[in-house]
C-alpha cells in the first residue's frame, strides 16, 4: 500500500534559503558555485546534481531536514552558476572528484553523506571509491553508470518518446560530436 501523498512536493521539507554562498576557484580557470543551507552544526550532506549541463535548484535543498543537516550543494564545472558556463576543458570525472574534496576541506567537513541522482549518483560512487574514509553514507537515486547502453539510450533511444526535445538537443550538439549511436535510430 502506498501512503505517499498524491502531490510529492508535500513530502519535501519547507523551502529554505542558503545561509552562505561562495564561488570557489579550482584548477583550469573554473569557479564553483557552492551554497550551504540548514544547520551549520548538523550532519553534513553533499547534494550532487545530475548533468552534465544541469544545476542545483531550490527544491534540492528541500530533500533534507534543515534542523538536522548541514546541506551543501554545488554547481559542477561548467554548470549553473559555476563559471565559465558550459566549459568542458579541465572538466573530467577526476576533476569533479578533486572539486568535491576541495569543497570538503575548505568547509572543514570530516565525513559527509553523498546524495546524488543520475550523473550525481555516478559522481557520488566515484568519490566514495576515491575517498571512502570521507563518506558516512551514500543515498543514490536514478542510478546512471555511463555504460554504453545508457549513453545509447540517452543520445538516441529517447528520440522515439520525445522527438521534439531530442531534435532540439541534436541541434545544439550536432551529430559529429555524438557517439556513433544516432545512426542506430
C-alpha positions in Angstrom: 0.0 0.0 0.0 1.3 3.4 -0.9 0.7 6.0 1.8 2.5 8.8 0.0 0.6 12.0 -0.7 -0.7 12.5 -4.2 1.5 15.6 -4.5 5.1 14.6 -4.0 6.0 18.2 -3.3 4.2 17.9 0.1 6.7 15.3 1.2 9.6 17.7 0.9 10.8 19.9 3.7 9.7 23.6 3.5 11.7 25.9 1.2 14.8 27.4 2.7 17.5 29.9 1.6 21.2 29.4 1.8 23.0 30.9 4.8 26.2 31.1 2.8 27.1 31.0 -0.9 30.6 31.2 -2.4 32.5 30.9 -5.7 35.5 28.7 -5.1 38.4 28.8 -7.5 39.7 25.4 -8.7 42.2 24.5 -11.4 41.6 25.1 -15.1 40.1 28.5 -14.5 36.9 27.1 -13.1 35.0 28.7 -10.2 32.4 26.6 -8.4 29.2 27.9 -7.0 28.8 26.4 -3.6 25.9 27.0 -1.2 25.1 25.9 2.4 21.7 25.6 4.0 20.2 24.2 7.1 22.0 23.7 10.4 25.7 24.7 10.3 26.4 22.2 13.1 24.2 19.5 11.6 25.2 16.2 9.9 26.9 17.2 6.6 25.3 16.1 3.4 26.5 16.9 -0.1 23.9 17.1 -2.9 25.2 16.1 -6.3 23.0 17.2 -9.2 22.6 15.3 -12.5 24.2 16.5 -15.5 26.3 17.4 -17.3 24.6 20.7 -18.1 22.2 20.6 -15.1 22.4 22.6 -12.0 21.3 22.8 -8.4 17.7 24.1 -7.8 15.9 25.5 -4.8 13.9 22.3 -4.4 17.1 20.3 -4.0 17.6 21.9 -0.6 14.2 20.5 0.5 15.3 16.8 0.5 16.9 17.2 3.9 15.7 18.1 7.4 17.3 21.6 7.8 17.2 21.3 11.6 19.4 18.1 11.4 21.6 18.6 8.3 24.3 20.9 7.1 23.2 20.9 3.4 25.9 21.6 0.9 25.1 21.9 -2.8 27.3 23.0 -5.7 27.1 23.5 -9.4 29.6 21.3 -11.1 32.2 22.7 -13.5 30.5 24.4 -16.5 27.0 24.1 -14.9 24.5 26.6 -13.4 26.2 29.4 -11.5 29.7 28.0 -11.8 32.0 29.6 -14.3 32.8 29.6 -17.0 29.4 28.5 -18.2 29.4 25.4 -20.4 33.2 24.9 -20.1 34.4 21.4 -20.9 38.1 21.9 -20.7 39.5 20.6 -17.4 36.1 19.0 -16.7 36.5 15.3 -16.2 35.3 12.9 -13.5 38.7 13.1 -11.9 38.5 16.9 -11.8 35.0 16.7 -10.2 36.2 14.3 -7.5 39.1 16.8 -6.7 36.5 19.6 -6.6 34.4 17.7 -4.0 37.5 17.0 -1.9 38.5 20.7 -2.1 35.0 21.8 -1.0 35.1 19.3 1.9 38.4 20.6 3.0 37.5 24.3 2.7 34.3 23.7 4.7 36.1 21.7 7.4 33.9 18.6 6.9 35.5 15.4 8.2 32.9 12.9 6.7 29.6 13.6 4.8 26.7 11.8 3.3 26.7 11.8 -0.5 23.2 12.3 -2.1 23.1 12.0 -5.9 20.8 11.2 -8.8 21.5 10.3 -12.4 25.0 11.6 -13.1 25.2 12.7 -9.5 24.9 9.0 -8.4 27.8 8.2 -10.6 29.9 11.0 -9.2 29.0 10.0 -5.6 30.1 6.5 -6.3 33.4 7.7 -7.9 34.1 10.0 -5.0 33.3 7.2 -2.4 35.8 4.9 -4.2 38.5 7.6 -4.2 37.8 8.8 -0.6 36.0 6.0 1.3 37.0 7.4 4.7 35.3 10.7 3.9 31.9 9.2 3.2 29.4 8.5 6.0 26.6 7.2 3.7 25.5 7.1 0.1 21.9 7.9 -1.0 21.6 7.2 -4.7 18.6 7.5 -6.9 18.1 7.1 -10.6 21.5 5.3 -10.9 23.4 6.2 -14.1 26.7 4.4 -14.7 27.5 5.9 -18.1 27.6 2.5 -19.7 27.4 2.2 -23.5 23.8 1.1 -23.3 22.8 4.0 -21.1 24.6 6.5 -23.3 23.0 4.9 -26.3 19.6 5.3 -24.7 20.2 8.9 -23.7 21.7 10.0 -27.0 19.5 8.1 -29.4 16.8 5.9 -27.8 14.8 8.8 -26.2 14.1 10.1 -29.7 11.2 7.8 -30.1 9.5 9.2 -27.0 10.3 12.9 -27.1 11.2 13.7 -30.7 10.9 17.5 -30.4 13.2 17.6 -27.3 15.6 15.2 -28.9 15.7 17.3 -32.1 16.4 20.4 -30.0 19.3 18.6 -28.2 20.7 17.4 -31.5 20.5 20.9 -32.9 22.8 22.3 -30.2 25.0 19.2 -30.1 25.4 18.1 -33.7 25.8 14.5 -34.8 29.6 15.0 -35.3 30.0 15.4 -31.5 27.9 12.4 -30.6 28.9 8.7 -30.3 28.1 6.7 -33.4 24.7 6.0 -31.8 22.5 8.4 -33.7 22.6 6.3 -36.8 21.0 3.4 -34.9 17.7 5.2 -34.6 
